[in-house]
Amino acid sequence: MLIVTNLNYASPETILFQRLSVILADLMFAYGTRECCKYVTNSGLRKSSRWNFRWSSPSAMLQLLLLGNAGLFIVDHIHFQYNGFLYGIQLLSIAKILQGSYVAGAFWFAVLLNLKHIYAYVAPAYLVYLLRNYCFPNAPANASLKELHAHFSMKRFTELGCTVLGVFIVSFGPFLLMNEIGNVLGRLFPFKRGLSHAYWAPNFWALYNTADKFAAVAGQRYKLLNVSTNAAMTGGLVQEFEHSVLPSITPRMTFMLSLLSITPALVKLWLSPGNPLHFVRCLVLCAFGSFMFGWHVHEKAVLMLIIPLTVLAVVWRREAQIYLVLSTVGHYSLFPLLFTAFELPIKVLLLLINALYAFLNLSHLFALDKPAASWTLPLLNRTESLYLVGLLPLFLFEQVFHPALGLSDKFPFLPLMITSAYCAIGVLYCFVQYYWHFIGMSGSNHKRKTH
């Protein structure tokens, strides 16, 4: 069926296996979605007037938003990967913690972490929440060190630790016995691949790289700087490179920035015991911080932000607003993964259908008596609406004007660079807005209406 040493090899049997295996693996995603919907339905949140509607209840919307996620269709069912299976385990882990089954939630996250180490980015949220809520039961929110010590449960700490450690022993034990753990760790953390992927993820470094590129071109054009404008960053290769004008970035710098970006959220989570929705919010912000400032971030990692935020988008109006912006621009940023003419209408329809459903149904769920401002998209303000509408001229430039103007040969990477930078502005905006929203929220576990 498969000849491993043959590049670009394909056979009907291999393609059939790939397609069927992705479809079957998505059953895990469906199960994780079901468990999250079960929490939304059975939680103590006060119901809105639309809660019991069959097709427009928060639970029904959550199912359709998750199972119909445009990004997962692009990266799994067309680009071919198994992200849905992994996100299913993450949703299951989140659901167990929301339901109060802390050990089960820790177990499933440990399994997830051993399946793909990128989820280490959100591990601090699990560590802080489980330690605070499971190992220090009934400790007050503003407890002193002495009070925390009095409430500490060694039994629970041991139970939690043994559960997580047991998963790691099963996973890494064979490599330790074969003395291959060094090779495993070297492949898990490939720092030689450079700051950014071949197609820049829409994060802070996309803006940084773009600024460096324009500064180098301007400096050379006006003879202000003696710098090189080679295409190392924009050559479409996975490699290390040096910035021409701005200081070059090292892995240590990205680690420190990522850690600093999530620290306030972790402190807020520690000071808000007993609020499981704050755990999900902190998890989203940990994913945001690592995506914005991490080393060699892939574009598909934007789904680490979108999918857990979907759970909250059907509960809180402000989170629905941020979700609408983030999901639209985040899914659009995945377009370069599908670059053939045959795939063009498919990815456009996927995004339009997903966005149309989200805007119409979330705006209906959180409808207020106050009329919406004119010339705005549902739930969004004018600036956010104009930004999302700006994706249309961006798409037309990439698909029509760039080749029509004869720029394809001279500047082949230009559409990708503009897409990364434009989408990065939207993701950065959502990061700042969501951080402000989370920090300003009460730490108590309020049973609020969805709107």
N, C-alpha and C positions, 0 to 999 in steps of 0.2 A: 504493500500500500504506500509506503513512504521510503524514499532514499534520502537519508539524512545528509549525505555529503553533496547532494545535487542542489545547487542554488536555483531559485525560481521554479522548483519542481511543483507540479500539481497533477492530481489525478482525480477522477470522479469520486473514488472511494475516500480519498483524503478530505475532499471538500465536504462530502456527506457527513463524515465523522465530525469535522469541525462544526458544522451547522447543528447537527443533532446534539452534540455534547454541550454547546452553548445553551441550547433550548432546555435541555434537561437540567443543567446547572442553575438555570434561572428559577427552577422550582424552589431553591433555597431563598432566592430574593422574594418570591411570592410568600413564602412562609414567614420571613422576617417582616414583610409588609403587613401580613395578617396579624401578627402579634402586636405591632405598633397600633394598628387600627383597633384592636381589642382594648388596649389601654385608653385610647381616646374615647371609645364608646363607654367604657365602664368606670372611668375616672370620676373623681368628685368635682370636676369642673362644672360650674353652673351652666345649664343648657341655654342656648339661644333659641329664638322662635323657629329657626330652621334646622335645629339639631336632629329632629326626628324625621325629616324628609328623606325619602329613600335614596334619591340620586343627588341630592344637594346638601346632605349632611357632611360635617367635617370628616367623618370616617370614610364615607364614599369618595369624597374629593381626594383624601389622602391616598386611597387605593389607586385611583386613576392617575394622580400626579406621579406616584412612584412607579407603578407598572408601565405607565406611558412615558417615562422620562426619555426625552429626545436624545440626551447625551449617551445614555446606555445603549440605545438602538444604534447610534453611530459607532461607538467604540467597541461594542461587543458583537452585534449582529452583522455589521458591515465591515468594520476595521478588523474584526475577529480578536476578541480577548474574553477573559472570564471575570470581568469586574462585577457583574451582577451577582455572581455567586458570593464574592467577597462582601459586597454591600449587604447582601442578605444576612450574612453572619453578623455584620455590624449592627444592622437593624434589630436582629434578634437579641444581641447583647444590650442594646439601648432599651429595648422593650422590657427585658428582665429587670434591669435596674429601675426603670419607671414603675414596674409592678412591685418593687421591693424585694426581688429575689437577687440579692447582691452577689452571692457566691456564684450563682448560675451566670450572672452577667459578667463577672470576672473570668469565669471559665471560657465563655464564648469569645471574650475579647482576647484572651491568651491564645486561643486557637487561631483567631484572625491574625494576630500579630506574628505568629509563626508561619502562617500561610503567605503573608506579605508584610515586610518590615516597614513599609511606608506608613502603616498605621501607628508606628511609634510616635508620630507627630501628635497624635491625640491622646497618647498614654498618660500625660500629666493630668488631664481632666479626670480620667478613671482613677488614678492614684489618689488625688486629693479628695474626690467625692467619696470613694470607698473607705479610705482611711478615716475621714471625718465622720461619716454617717454610720459605718458598720463597726469600726474599731473603737470609736468613742461614743457609744450610744447614750442618748439623753443628755449629753453635755450642752450647756447653753451656748447661744451664738457667740457671745462675747466672753467665753470662758477663759480664765487665766491658765497659766501652765500648771498650777497646782490643781485646779479644778479638772483640767484635761487628764492629768495623771490619775486623779481619783476615779474618773469614768472610763479609763482605758481597760479594754477587755483583751487579755492575752489569748484567751481561748478563740475569740473571733479572729484576732490577728493571725494566729497560727493556722486556723482553718482557711483563711483567705490566702495566706502565703503558700501553704502546701498545695492548694488547688492550682495556683498559677505556676509554681515551681514544678509540679508534676507534669504539666503540659510541656514546659521547656525541656524537661529531662527526656521525655518521649521523643521530642523533636530533634534536639541536639545531641542526645546520648550516643547514637551511632557514630557521629562525626568525632566526638571526643574519644571514643574507643579506637577509632582508626587514625587518630592524630591528624585530622583534616580540618580542625576548627579554624585554623588560620586562613586557609583557602576560602572557607565559607564566609568568614567575616570580611575578607578582602573583596569578595563579589557582592556582598550586601552593601558595602559602602565604597563605591567606585569614585573616589574624589578626583581621579584623573580625567573624568569626562567633561569637565568645564563647568562654569557658572550656569550657563543656560543650555537647554536642549537645542537641537538643530532648528526646530520651530519654537521660538520663545514662548513660554507660558505667559499668559497675561497677568504678570505680577509686577512688583516694584522694579525688578531687574530689567524687565522689558523697557520700562521708561528710562532706566539708567543707561542701558545700552543704546537706546535711541538718542538720548541726549549726547552721549559720547560720540556717536556716529555723526550727528549734525554738527557738533562742535569741531570735530576733526575736518569735516568737509569745509565748513566756514573758515576755519583757521588756515587751511591750505589755499582756499580760493582767494582770500583777501591778504594772504601772506602775513598773517598774524602769528602763526605757529608753524614750526617745522616738524610736522607729524606725518605719519603714514596713514593713508585711508584704505589700506588693504581690506579685503572682504573676509577676514578671519571669522568675525562674528556673524556675517551674513552669507557665508558660503554654503550653508546647508549641511555642515559636517558637525559631528559630535566630537569636540576636541577642546583642549584648554586654549585660552587666548588672553592677551593683554589688552586692556583698554588704551586707546590712543591719547586721550586728554584727561579724563577723569581717573582717579586712583583705581587700580585693579583690585578686585575683590577676592578674598581667600575663603576657604571653607570655614575657618574659625570665625571670621567676621559674620558670615551668614548664620552660623550657630548662635552667636551672641545676640544678634538682632532678633532672631526667631524667639529666643528665650526671653528677651526683654519685652517683646511684643505680647507674649501670653501671660506674663507674670501678674499684671493687674487683674486679669480675668480669674486666674487661679486663686488670688487673695480674696476676691469677691466670692468665689465659690466656697472657700473655706469658711467664710463668715456668714454663709447662708445655708446652714444645715437643714435637712428635711425638705428641701425644695428640689425635686427631681428634674423639673423643667429647666432649672438653672444649670443642672449638670449638662443637659443637651446644649444649652446656650454656650456654656464654656467649651464644650467639645467643638462646636462650630467655630468659635474664636481661636481655639488652638489650631484647627485646620486652616483657618484664615492666616494666622501668623506664620505658620510654616510654609504655606503656599506663597505668601507675599515675599518672604525673605529667605526661603530655603535655598539650598545648593542643588543645582541641576534639577529643577522642578519640571515635570512633564505637564503638558497642557491638559491631559485627561484628569489630573489631580484636582481640577476645579470641581469635579463631582463629589469630592470629599467635603466640600462646603455645601453644595446644593442639596444633596440627598438628606443629611440630617436636618437641615434647615426646613425641608419640606414638612417634617413632622410638626414643627412649630408654626408653620405658615397657616395651618388650618385652626390654630388656637388663638392667635394674637394678631390684631390688625397691623401693628407696626412691622411685625415680622413677615406678614404677607406682603407688605409693600416692598420690603428689602428683597424678599424672595423673588418677586416679579422682575425686578431689575437684574438681580444676580443670575437667575436661571436663564433669562433671555440672552444676556450678553455672554454668560458662561457657555451656553450651548452653541452660540454663534462662533465663539472662539475655537470650537472643535471642527469647524468647517474645513480647514486646510488638511485634515486627516483624510478627507475624501476629495480627491482632486481630478477625477476623470469626468468627462462630459456626461456619461451615463448616470453618475451618482449625483450630479448637480440638482436635478428636480427632487430627488429623494430626500436629500438633507434639508432643502428649503421647505418641503412639505412637512417633514418631521418637526422642524422648529415652529412653523406657523401653526400647526394643529395643537402642539403642546402649549404654546404661548396663548393662543386664542382660548383654549379651555381654561387655563389658569387665570387669565384676566377676567373673563366673563363670570366664572363661578366664584372666585375669591371676592370679587367686587360685589357679587350678589350676597355672599355670606356676611360680609362686613359692611353692607349698605347702611348708610346713615341718613337721617332726615335732611341734613345739609346738602344742597346740590353741589355737584362737582364743578370745579373751575372749568371754564371753556377752554377748548383746544388742549386738553390733557387726556392721557390714557387713564383708564379706570384705576383708582386708588393712588395714582402718582401725581406729583406736582409738575409744574410746567418744565422745570429744568430736567427732571428725570425723563419726562416724556420726549422732549427734544433730543436728549441724548440717545434714547432707544430708536427714535425715528432716524437718527443719523446713521444707523446701521444700513439703511437702504442705499444712500449714496456711496457708502463704503463698499457695499456689495457690488454696485454697478461699476465702480472704478476697478475693482479686482477682475470682474468677469468681462467687462466691455471696454472701458476706456484704456486700461493699461495695455492690453494687446493691440487695440486700435491705434494707439499713439506710437506704436513701435518700441515700447519700453521693455518688452519681454526679454529681449536679448541683452540689452545694456544693464537693466536693473531687474533681474528675475526675482530677487528676494524682496523687492519693495512692497508688494501687496501683503506679504507675510509680516513684514516689519510694521506696516501701518495697522494691520489687523491686531497684532499683539499689543501695540501701544494704545490704540483706541479702546480695546477691550480691557486693558490694564487700568485705564482711568475709571471705568465703571466698577471693576472689582475692588479697586482701592476705595472708591466712594462708599461702596457697600460695607467694606471692612470698618471704616471710620464711623459710619452711621450706626452699624450694629454694635460696635464697642460702646458708643455713647449711650445707646438704648439699654444695653445690659448693665453698665455701671450705674445708670440712673434708676434702675428698677429696685423695688423693695426686696429685701432678702427673705421675707417670710413667704410661706407657701399659700398664696391667696387663691381662692377658688373663684376666679373671675369669669364673667361671660366672655364668649369668644369675641365679641365686639364691644 
